[in-house]
Amino acid sequence: MTIPKQPFGRTGHMSTRTIFGAAALGRVKQDEADQVLDLLLKYGVNHIDTAASYGESELRIGPWMPAHRAKFFLATKTGERTYDAAKAEFERSLQRLQVDSVDLIQLHYLVGEEEWDVAMGPGGVLEYLQEARDQRLVKYIGVTGHDVVVTRMHLKSLERFDFDSVLLPFNYLMMQNETYAAGFHEILELAQERGFAVQTIKSICRRPYPGERTHATWYEPLTTQTSVDKMVHWVLAQEGVFLNTAGDIGVLPLVLAAASRFEARPSDEDMQAAVSEWDMVPLFT
């Protein structure tokens, strides 16, 4: 039932192709979080992706670290754009996670032009993260984002700095957008040339919520094993990418089960039928 591993870019770490998206821990109690840990260990998941802004996620992961730090590649994110604010936030993250260092720190949701200029400029967050790397508080630096524009902004970021990883949406419906698909493939080609890791999100997005929210995710997720299998297998069929799990502990077992059974990409006909059957709508347009 374990999930296959592959190199996480040039870091040398063999990460499970399915990474635990720890936004799912943002609003849960510690006993619920500890049950998630048991599930991760069951499937052999060895990579955790959290963020300072994910509610109490870092606090829930912290108690795992004294006994389990060596089992996980640990990543967090900062949403701050200036040196001083990022430094304060990252130091807080280390305290909450109960660790002296993390493996990866990521610039969280960097897609706005004006904030990009601040983050990448003098006195910006990138300046601090390089200093934190020099101080061995972190080994690697990445960048994340959402929306259709994220491919263009990631390419711009990669021109400015040699990031070790990127994170962006990737699912069947998103890739029907020709502009987005072209940008995504350009990032994949660059990743092959330069060796940075490509993490993907929103694999099991069904649509924007048509009404009241039913899950911790900010989109309505697919919730049957059959539907999750199709979407997860479609993502994992793309060589070289990682799938970050959805931000809800209720659907996490479905995603991990699907990943453990991956063999081949579903056909386009199967995917189109799934989109119709489950009334799927693109989250970003």
N, C-alpha and C positions, 0 to 999 in steps of 0.2 A: 504493500500500500504506500510505499514511499514515493516521493515525487523526484523525477530526474533532476540532476544538477548540470550547470554549465558555468564557464568562467564569467564572473561579473566584470565584464570589460577587461581592462588591463590591471585590475587590482590584484589578481592572483587568487581571489577567493572563489571557491566553487559554490555558488549560491543555488538553492533550489529555484527552478524556473517559476515557481509560484512563491511570491514574496508576501509576507503577512502585512497587509495594510492596517496599521494599528489605530487608524481613525475609529475603528470599530470599538475601541476601548474608551472612547471619550466620555461616555455617560453610563458606564457600568460600575458595579460594585467590585471590590477586590476578589470576592469568592467567584464571581462570574468570570473575571479576568483570569483567575487561576485555572478554571476549567478550559479556557481558550489555550493556555499554555500546554495543558495536557494534550489537547487536540493537535497543536503544532508539533509537539514531540512525537506523537503517534505517526504523523505523516512525514516526519523528518524535515520539516521546514526549518531553515537555518538562517533566515534573513528577516529582520523586522524593520519596517519603515513607519516612523511616527513623525510628529511635528510639535513644536511648541504651542501651536494654536489648536491642537486636537483635544480640547477639553482637558480631562484628567488622564489622558492616555499615558503620558510620560510617568505620571504618578503610579499608574497601575503596572507598568513595566518595571519600575524601580525595584520592587520586592523580588522580582525574578532574578535580578542580576547577580546578587552575591553567590548564588548556586549555579547559575546557568549562563553567565556572561560569555564563557568560552564557546558555547554552542551556537552563538548568533553573531552574524554580521549586523551591527546596530547602526541604523541611520535615523537622523532627525532633520528638522528643517527650521529655518528662521524666516519669518515674514518681514523682518525689519530691513530697512534700506540704508541706514547710516552705520558708521563704524561703532559709535558709542552704544546705540540701541541694540545692535546685533550682538555686541560683546556681552551686554547685560542679559539679553535673552538667552544666549548660548550658555553662559555660566549658570543660569537658572535651570536650563535643560539638564546639564550635567548633574546638578544637585538632585533634581527630580528623578532622574534615571539611576541615581546612586552609582555613578561610574566616574572614573577619572578622565576618560576619553571616549569618543565614538569613532566608528569606522568612516562614516560619511555624514557630512553636513550639506544641506541643499538650500539654495535660494528658492524660497517658496513662492510659487505663482508669479513669476516674473514675466509679465506680458505687456504691461503698460509702458509706453515710450518714455514718459516723464520719469517714472520711478526707475526705469532701466538706467537712465542717465545718472540718477542719484546713486543707485546701487553699484554701478560700474565706475563711477568717477572718484576723484580724490575725497577721502573721508567717507567712502561708501562701504557697504557691507562686504564687498569682495576683498577690499583691502584688509578688513579685520579677519576674514576667513583664511586668507593666506598667512596672516600672522599666527592664527590659531593652529594652522597646519605646521608652521615652523616650530611652534611650542609643543608639538605632538599631542595637542588636545583632540585632533582629528587627523585622519590619514588622507581622506579624499574629499573633493568638493564637487557638488552637482547642482543642477538647476531644474526646476519643475514648472509646469504651467498647464492651463486648460484652454478651451476655446479654439476656434478655427485658426486664429492668428498665431497660435503657439508655435507652429512649425517655423514660420518666418522669424519669430522672436528667438527661438532656440538657435537657429542658424546664425542670427546676429550675435547672440551670446557666445557661440562657439568660435566666431571670428575674433571676438574680444579676448577670450580666455580659453585655455585648454581644459575644459571641464571633464571630470572623470565619469559623469553619468548625466543622462537627461531622463525626464519623466513626462509623459504626455498621453492623451487619450488614444485608444486604438480598439475599435470594434467594427463589426461588419457594416453597420449603417454609416458610421463616421467615414469609412473608406469608400463609400459611394459618392462622397463629395470629391470631385475631381481635383479641385484646388488643394484640399487637405491631403488627399492621397499622394499627390505629386510631392508635396512638402515632406510628408512622412517618409516616402521612399528616398528622398534626398538625404534625410537625416540618417536612415539606415545605411546608405552607401558611405556617408562620411564616418559613421561609427565603425564600419569595416576597415576603413583606411586608417583611422586614428586610434581605434581601440577603446572608445568609451562605451559604457553600458547603456542600453535602452530599456527603460521600465515603462510599462503601459498600464493605464487605468481605464475604468468604465467598461470593462469587458461584458458585464451582465446588465448593462443599462437597458431598461425596457422603453422608458420615455420620461419626459418631465412629469411630475405629479399632476394628474388631472384634477385633483381635489386635495383632501387632507393627507398629510404624510403618514405613511404606514410603517416606515423603517427609519433607521438612523442615517441611511444614505440620503443625499440631497437630490436624488433622482429616484424614480420608482424602479426597483430592481426586478429582474425575473426571479421567480421563487419556486419553480418546479425543477426536479433533477433533470428531466429531459431537456428543458429549455436551457438550463445552465450548462449542461454537457455540450450542447451545440455551440454556444457562444465561447465557452472556455476552450474547446478543442479548435475552434476557428482561430483564436488568438495564438495558441501554442503551436499551431501549424506554421506560423511565421518564424523562420529560423532566426535565432539570435536575440529575440526579445524576451523580456520577463513580464509576467502577469502579476500585478499587485492586486490582492484580494479586495473585495468591496468592504465599505465601512459599516458593516452590520454583523454582529456575531450570530444572528439567526441564519443568515445565508452563507456564512463562512464554511460550515460543514459541506454544503452542496458544492461549493467551488473547489474545496480540497479533494473531495471525492471525484469530481470531474477531472481534475488535473492528474490524479493518480491513475486514471484509466485512459489517458490520452493515447491515441494511436495514429489518427489521420485527420486531415481537414475535411469537414463536411462539404458536400458539393454545393455549388451556387444555387441549384434548384432546392436543396434542403434548406439553405439559409433564407432564400426568398420565401419559401413556404412558412418558415418560422416567423419571419417578420410579419407576414399576413395573419398567421394564427394568433400571435400574441399582441397584435396591434402595436407594434413597435414604431417609435417616432424618434428621429435624431435629437440628441440633447443639445447639440450645438449646430447652428446653421450660419 
